[in-house]
Amino acid sequence: LPALHNAGVAIDREQAHSLRVDGQRHFVTSLSVDAASAASLAKADIVPVAQELFAALFNNEAEDGRLNGLVIEGGLSVRQVQLVRAYMSYWRQTGSRFSVRYIAETLRKQPVVVKQLVDAFLQRFN
């Protein structure tokens, strides 16, 4: 659940279900999201990148962190978030006194600007 929270998805309710398949017991967890998260996740341009993010997170193929909120809030792909994360790390190495959390929260407040910067970077170096 923390990974979903970091991605900007607020969970209202969690319910576990037990299933028997071929004599084996399996558990399935059902999650309900709040109205704002549901509206964000239902946007046509967000659906594919959100699915990509959730699959990558649950398969340990993506780093969990607050910048993942840029996927849901700004429509960035997992790879684009990794690019932003790399630039943030490089900038911090130059001696920036801002914390990783502060930078991530600031970037999440301006997802459209971050998306435009990433798109400009990708266009420039394509």
Order of alpha helices (4+ residues) and beta strands (2+ residues): alpha-beta-beta-alpha-alpha-alpha-alpha-alpha-alpha
